[in-house]
């Protein structure tokens, strides 16, 4: 009958994740993702560079290299090949988890050796993670809604302080940090985004964040908080020369440190993939997570070749997908191409950097709040009234909020432990997994807990919908994609 009427059958319809948009919509939607995550990509090299004794020019080179390698990692994640890539709308970039140990390595080594030692450790960590991906992905069975909902909520809540910091100016040592001007611009951008989301329709509503950033930046020019210096000093072309800072060196202590970081990144990426799979209506199964972890770790292993650091999924872009309902992975692949171009064209990267941090902070509050809202929505389906699920959420959220609410809480503990403890996402995730095992899998209350694992009591690994068909069983899957 479908063939007679000319209509596509259910099996022939593409899932929104696999759909392509018209070129203009593809570019603007991809640019919106880049604008949302740009500051997060360039911030780690801005911190690590000076710690390793780099000049301002060399630090700028490191920033360009980070953009370039983030683009490569994003393309691996969204397009993929063989068994590499989650093939979900995931943006990848430099992980903040590695900043603290890399700064420590930089301070402990001479400026000449610091970056080669860091790059050597990142290569080993990436290779180790790639080999562990098939085994690590099997942990998905321990991520029922009570765990994933908790982690997604923590992801959003953990990112909100970043938006608050941006809203104040981003640099606490700047005399203007927290000024009425900065906070006012953040508040104005926040309101602009909300108004645009309310009054616009269709595609314009989907790019409300990008329009809000443009409007906020234009208003910031006469206010005097837009910095054009990077644009005037930037070169038109610049390639991140392989091993620009020297051939990688392999130091045991640095390798151990970065391998721990890699495990933390893999934990966070697993949680992020589960979150995004829920949002786009294509639940992430074991195969998806394995491919996603392979893309993360392969991107990490390759990054040092072009002077980049460890890459992982960027949680802030999950909020953008949740808000815009644009679920196409090819949109994010376009973001990867834009990132590669920015890495090869410093002057183009400088145009994106014109967006003042207070403007980005105002939009970030909406974005990151959307992630937390998605987590709360997931928890609503976690059978909180059954078993000890409410206790699991309470404990995991409480522990996960410690690094956010009390950043110096763990300051007397060994520094090696801080790689994990300073990440509220990682600690909250681990607590949720352990308590879920204790209350819902082991002991005399196993049966009661099993009923609370998920709606319907099914503790099995989530099944992957047919990659060629639309899954309309999820609420988000029925929302308009474009």
VENBEL-V371306 format. One record per pair of residues at least 4 apart in sequence whose ideal C-beta (glycine too) atoms are under 7 Angstrom apart, sorted by the first residue. I is the first residue (numbers start at 1). J is the second residue. D is the distance in whole Angstrom. If there is no record, write none. Layout:
# VENBEL-V371306
i = [I,I]
j = [J,J]
d = [D,D]
This chain:
# VENBEL-V371306
i = [1,2,2,2,8,8,10,11,11,13,13,14,14,14,15,15,15,15,15,15,16,16,16,16,17,17,17,17,17,17,17,18,18,19,19,20,20,20,21,21,21,21,21,21,22,23,24,25,25,26,26,26,26,27,27,28,28,28,29,29,29,29,30,30,30,30,30,30,31,31,31,32,32,32,32,32,33,33,33,33,33,33,34,34,34,34,34,35,35,35,35,36,36,36,36,36,37,37,37,37,37,37,38,38,38,39,39,39,39,40,40,40,41,41,41,41,41,42,42,42,43,44,44,44,44,44,44,45,45,45,45,45,46,46,47,47,47,48,48,48,48,48,49,49,49,49,50,50,51,51,51,52,52,52,52,53,53,54,54,54,55,56,57,58,59,60,61,61,62,62,63,64,64,64,64,64,64,65,65,65,65,65,65,66,66,66,66,67,67,67,67,67,68,68,68,68,68,68,69,69,69,69,69,69,70,70,70,70,70,70,71,71,71,71,71,71,72,72,72,72,73,73,73,73,73,74,74,74,74,74,74,74,75,75,75,76,76,76,76,76,76,77,77,77,77,77,77,78,78,78,78,78,78,78,78,79,79,80,80,80,80,80,81,83,83,83,84,84,84,84,85,85,85,86,86,86,86,86,86,86,87,87,88,88,88,88,88,88,89,89,89,89,89,89,89,89,90,90,90,90,91,91,91,91,92,92,92,92,92,92,93,93,94,94,95,95,95,95,97,97,97,97,97,98,98,98,98,98,99,100,100,100,100,101,101,101,101,101,102,102,102,103,104,104,105,105,105,105,105,106,109,109,109,110,113,113,114,115,115,116,116,116,116,116,116,117,117,117,117,118,118,119,119,119,120,120,120,120,120,121,121,121,121,121,121,122,122,122,122,122,122,122,123,123,123,123,124,124,124,124,125,125,125,125,125,125,125,126,126,126,126,126,126,127,127,128,128,128,129,129,129,129,129,129,130,130,130,130,132,133,133,133,133,133,134,136,136,137,137,137,137,138,139,140,140,140,140,141,142,142,142,142,143,143,143,144,144,144,144,145,145,145,145,145,146,146,146,146,146,146,147,147,147,147,148,148,148,148,148,148,149,149,149,149,149,150,150,150,150,150,150,150,151,151,151,151,151,151,152,152,152,152,152,152,153,153,153,153,153,153,154,154,154,154,154,154,155,155,155,155,155,155,155,155,156,156,156,156,156,156,156,157,157,157,158,158,158,159,159,159,159,159,160,160,160,160,161,161,162,162,163,163,163,163,163,164,164,165,166,166,166,166,166,166,167,167,167,167,167,167,168,168,168,168,169,169,169,169,169,169,169,170,171,172,176,176,178,178,179,180,181,181,181,182,182,182,183,184,185,185,185,185,185,185,185,185,185,186,186,186,186,187,187,188,188,188,188,189,189,189,189,189,189,190,190,190,190,191,192,192,192,192,193,193,193,193,193,193,194,195,196,196,196,196,197,197,200,200,200,201,203,206,206,206,207,208,209,209,209,209,210,211,212,212,213,213,213,213,213,214,215,216,216,216,217,217,217,217,217,219,220,220,220,220,221,225,225,226,226,228,228,229,230,230,230,231,231,231,231,234,234,234,235,235,236,236,237,237,238,238,239,240,240,240,240,242,242,243,243,244,245,248,250,251,252,253,254,255,256,257,258,258,259,260,260,261,261,261,262,262,262,262,263,264,264,264,264,264,265,265,265,265,266,266,266,267,267,267,268,268,268,268,269,269,269,269,269,269,270,270,271,271,271,272,272,272,272,273,273,273,273,273,273,274,274,275,275,275,276,276,276,277,277,277,277,278,278,279,279,279,279,279,280,280,280,281,281,281,281,282,282,283,283,284,284,285,285,285,285,286,286,287,287,288,288,289,290,291,292,293,294,295,296,296,296,296,297,298,299,299,300,300,303,303,303,304,315,316,316,317,318,318,319,319,319,319,319,320,320,321,321,322,322,322,323,323,325,325,325,326,326,326,327,329,330,332,333,334,335,336,337,338,339,340,341,341,342,342,342,345,346,349,355,355,357,358,359,360,361,363,364,365,366,368,369,370,371,372,373,374,375,376,378,379,379,381,382,383,383,383,384,384,386,386,387,387,387,387,387,387,387,388,388,389,389,390,391,392,392,392,392,392,393,394,395,395,395,396,396,396,396,396,397,397,399,399,399,400,400,400,400,401,401,402,402,402,403,403,403,403,403,404,410,410,410,413,413,413,417,418,420,420,421,423,424,425,426,427,428,429,430,431,432,433,434,435,436,437,437,438,439,439,440,440,440,440,441,441,442,445,446,449,450,450,451,453,453,454,454,465,465,470,471,472,472,473]
j = [5,7,8,9,12,13,469,468,469,469,470,18,19,468,282,465,467,469,470,471,280,327,328,481,88,89,280,282,327,328,329,329,467,328,481,26,328,330,25,26,29,328,331,482,26,27,28,29,203,30,330,331,334,31,334,32,207,210,206,207,326,331,34,331,332,334,335,338,35,210,338,36,207,209,210,320,37,91,317,320,332,335,38,335,338,339,352,210,213,352,355,209,316,317,320,367,41,91,93,314,316,317,42,352,353,43,166,357,360,93,314,316,66,67,70,93,94,46,63,66,47,48,66,94,96,99,309,49,59,62,63,66,59,63,51,99,103,52,99,102,103,106,54,58,59,62,54,59,103,106,107,106,111,114,115,111,114,58,59,62,59,60,61,62,63,64,65,244,66,307,67,68,238,240,343,346,349,69,240,306,307,308,343,70,94,308,309,71,339,342,343,349,72,240,306,340,343,344,73,299,303,306,308,311,74,92,93,94,311,339,75,336,337,339,340,343,76,299,302,340,77,92,295,299,311,78,91,92,332,335,336,339,79,333,336,80,84,85,295,298,299,85,86,90,92,292,295,85,87,89,90,329,332,333,336,85,333,84,85,87,291,295,85,290,291,294,291,294,295,298,291,292,295,90,273,284,288,291,292,295,291,329,273,276,277,280,282,329,276,280,321,327,328,329,331,332,276,292,313,332,314,317,332,335,296,299,311,312,313,314,311,314,309,311,265,310,311,312,261,264,265,419,423,102,258,261,309,310,103,104,418,419,422,105,257,258,261,419,106,118,309,107,108,415,109,114,117,118,254,114,113,114,117,114,117,249,118,119,245,120,245,246,247,248,249,121,249,251,254,122,254,123,248,304,124,248,249,250,251,125,251,254,255,257,258,126,258,300,303,304,309,310,127,248,301,304,128,250,255,259,129,258,259,261,262,300,310,130,262,297,298,300,301,131,301,132,259,262,133,262,266,293,297,300,294,297,298,301,136,137,290,293,294,297,290,266,293,286,289,290,293,286,270,285,286,289,461,461,147,433,436,437,147,148,274,436,453,454,459,149,378,381,382,454,150,382,389,392,393,436,151,432,433,436,152,271,274,275,278,378,153,375,378,379,382,154,379,393,396,397,428,432,155,271,425,428,429,432,156,275,371,374,375,378,157,372,375,376,379,397,158,397,400,424,425,428,159,271,272,275,315,371,375,425,160,319,368,369,371,372,375,372,401,404,404,424,425,163,315,316,368,371,164,365,368,369,165,404,166,364,167,361,364,365,368,168,361,170,170,357,358,360,361,364,182,183,186,358,361,362,177,178,182,183,174,176,177,178,182,357,358,357,177,177,181,182,182,183,183,184,185,223,225,186,225,358,187,188,189,216,220,223,225,356,358,359,362,190,358,361,362,191,362,192,216,219,362,193,212,216,359,362,363,194,362,365,366,195,196,212,215,216,197,208,209,212,363,366,198,199,200,208,211,212,205,208,204,205,208,205,207,324,325,326,211,212,213,320,363,367,214,215,216,363,217,355,359,360,363,218,219,220,359,362,226,354,355,356,359,223,225,226,356,359,226,356,358,354,356,232,354,233,234,350,353,347,350,351,354,346,347,350,346,347,345,347,344,345,344,346,344,244,306,307,343,305,306,247,305,307,307,304,255,255,256,257,258,259,260,261,262,310,263,264,419,265,310,419,266,297,300,310,267,268,419,420,423,426,269,296,310,312,270,293,296,271,426,429,272,312,425,426,273,292,293,296,312,313,274,289,275,425,429,276,313,315,318,277,284,288,289,292,313,278,284,279,318,374,280,318,321,282,283,284,288,283,378,318,321,322,374,476,321,327,476,471,474,476,477,465,471,462,464,288,289,461,462,463,464,290,461,291,464,292,464,293,294,295,296,297,298,299,300,311,312,313,301,302,303,311,310,311,308,309,311,308,371,367,368,321,322,371,323,367,368,370,371,324,367,326,327,370,371,374,367,370,479,480,481,331,481,482,481,333,334,336,337,338,339,340,341,342,343,344,345,348,348,349,352,349,350,353,359,360,361,362,363,364,365,367,368,369,370,372,373,374,375,376,377,378,379,380,382,384,393,455,389,389,452,455,389,390,451,452,439,440,445,448,449,451,452,392,439,393,452,394,395,396,432,435,436,439,397,398,399,431,435,400,428,431,432,435,401,428,427,428,431,424,425,427,428,405,424,406,409,424,407,421,422,423,424,424,418,421,422,417,418,421,421,422,426,427,427,427,428,429,430,431,432,433,434,435,436,437,438,439,440,441,442,442,445,449,449,450,452,453,446,449,446,449,450,453,457,459,457,457,459,458,459,469,471,477,477,477,478,477]
d = [6,5,7,4,4,5,6,7,5,6,5,5,5,7,6,7,7,6,5,7,7,4,6,4,6,7,5,5,5,7,5,7,7,5,6,7,6,5,4,5,7,6,6,6,7,6,6,6,6,6,7,6,5,6,6,7,5,6,7,6,5,5,7,5,7,3,4,6,6,6,6,6,5,6,4,7,6,5,5,6,6,4,6,5,5,6,7,6,5,6,6,6,6,6,5,6,6,5,6,5,6,6,7,5,7,6,7,7,6,6,6,6,5,6,5,4,6,6,5,6,7,6,7,4,6,5,6,5,6,4,5,5,6,7,7,6,6,6,6,5,6,6,4,7,3,5,6,7,4,4,6,4,6,4,5,3,7,4,5,7,7,6,7,7,7,7,6,7,6,6,7,6,6,6,5,6,6,6,4,5,4,5,7,6,5,5,7,7,5,5,4,6,7,5,6,6,3,7,6,7,4,5,3,7,6,6,4,7,6,5,6,5,7,3,4,6,7,6,7,7,6,4,7,3,4,6,5,5,6,6,3,6,5,6,4,6,6,6,4,6,5,5,6,5,5,6,4,7,7,7,6,4,5,4,6,6,5,5,2,5,6,6,7,7,6,6,6,5,5,6,5,7,5,6,6,7,5,5,3,7,7,6,7,5,7,7,7,6,7,7,6,6,6,5,6,4,6,7,5,6,5,4,6,6,7,6,5,7,6,7,6,5,5,6,5,5,6,4,5,5,6,7,6,5,7,5,6,5,6,7,7,7,7,6,4,7,6,6,6,5,7,6,6,7,6,6,6,5,5,4,5,4,6,7,6,6,6,6,4,6,6,4,6,5,4,6,5,5,5,6,7,6,4,4,7,4,5,4,7,6,7,4,5,7,4,6,6,6,7,5,6,5,6,6,6,5,6,7,5,7,6,4,5,7,4,7,7,6,7,5,7,3,3,7,5,6,6,6,7,4,6,7,3,7,6,4,6,6,5,6,5,4,5,6,5,5,6,5,4,4,6,6,7,7,5,5,6,5,7,5,7,7,5,5,5,7,4,5,7,5,5,5,4,5,7,4,5,6,6,6,6,4,6,5,6,7,5,7,7,6,6,5,4,4,5,6,7,5,5,6,6,5,6,4,7,6,5,6,7,4,7,6,3,6,6,5,3,6,7,7,6,7,4,6,5,4,7,7,7,7,5,5,7,6,7,7,5,6,3,3,6,5,7,7,6,5,5,7,6,6,4,7,6,7,5,7,6,6,6,7,6,5,3,5,5,7,7,6,5,4,7,5,3,6,7,6,3,5,3,6,5,4,6,7,5,6,4,7,5,6,6,4,6,5,7,6,7,7,7,6,6,6,6,7,7,4,6,6,6,6,6,6,6,7,4,6,7,6,4,5,4,6,6,6,7,7,7,6,6,4,5,3,6,7,4,6,7,6,6,5,5,6,6,6,6,4,5,5,6,6,5,4,6,6,6,5,4,4,6,6,7,4,7,5,6,6,6,6,5,7,6,6,6,5,6,5,6,7,6,6,6,6,4,7,6,6,5,7,6,7,5,5,5,6,5,5,7,6,6,6,7,6,6,4,5,7,4,7,7,4,4,4,5,7,7,5,7,6,7,5,6,7,4,5,6,5,6,6,7,5,6,6,6,7,6,6,6,6,7,7,6,7,7,7,5,6,6,6,6,7,7,7,7,6,6,6,6,5,6,7,6,4,6,6,7,7,6,6,6,6,5,6,6,6,6,5,5,5,7,6,6,7,6,6,4,5,6,6,4,7,5,5,7,7,5,7,6,7,6,5,7,6,5,3,7,7,6,7,6,5,6,6,7,4,7,5,4,5,3,6,6,4,7,4,5,6,5,6,4,6,5,6,6,6,6,6,6,6,6,6,6,6,6,6,5,7,6,6,6,4,5,5,3,6,6,6,6,6,6,7,6,5,6,4,6,4,4,6,6,7,6,5,7,5,7,5,5,6,6,6,7,7,5,6,7,7,7,6,6,7,6,6,6,6,6,6,5,4,7,7,6,6,6,5,6,7,7,6,7,6,6,6,6,7,6,7,7,7,6,7,6,7,7,7,6,5,6,6,4,7,5,5,6,4,6,6,7,5,5,7,4,6,4,6,5,6,6,6,6,4,6,6,6,6,6,6,6,6,5,4,4,7,6,6,5,6,5,4,7,6,2,5,6,6,5,7,6,7,5,7,5,5,6,5,7,5,7,7,5,5,5,7,6,6,6,6,6,6,6,6,6,6,6,6,6,6,5,5,6,6,7,5,3,6,6,6,6,7,7,6,6,7,6,6,4,6,4,5,7,7,4,7,5,5,5,7]
